[in-house]
């Protein structure tokens, strides 16, 4: 350690907040963090909202806070040290090898899905998105799969007042239709995107219970319409649902 080294109090406090949140089973608010760490409320307020602005934390219900998308992207960079990524990555490789489709692992942040891992080795046509990329609001099979893990009441409150965008001709653009779609995902255990986000592209996604109620995750595959003919759907459905069950067993 360099002789001139001096600990930076602000960094210590910031790390203490993250460490505290990582050890708690429930989200915490400003007052909770201030009390448990014996820190001034204004200090905690400024640090928490700086971390939110950076995407490391995110604001939850009732003035509570939890880890945000950038936290999980950093976890992705740590590779095997992130349990969800460590467990799921071999399955992404398996999906890519068996289906020749791009496979993604993501988590929910508000009404978007953020990619935290992927396997998109080229097998002719390659469809790729970068780790850390956030999908637009309510776009794609991944966010449908993730939203199937929350209750109807939570979903209703979350999408209340949302202006649905018609990304492609088949997009669902109404609240009641979208909620009905999520109920169907819960029943069938798999989400579909049939040219709803990008015309000519289809996707299938399965929800993953990541071991914490605060984190909704999913694995999804994406391909051009001609890569996923109707007679291939049943096989993909069985493959993805089986993989989701295996991952959840290992995470337990």
PyMOL commands that set and color helices and strands:
alter all, ss='L'
color gray80, all
select helices_A, chain A and resi 9-23+30-37+41-53+61-63+69-77+79-81+83-99+141-147+152-159+175-188+225-227+230-251
alter helices_A, ss='H'
color red, helices_A
select strands_A, chain A and resi 28-29+57-59+64-67+102-109+112-119+191-194+201-209+216-224
alter strands_A, ss='S'
color yellow, strands_A
deselect
rebuild
show_as cartoon
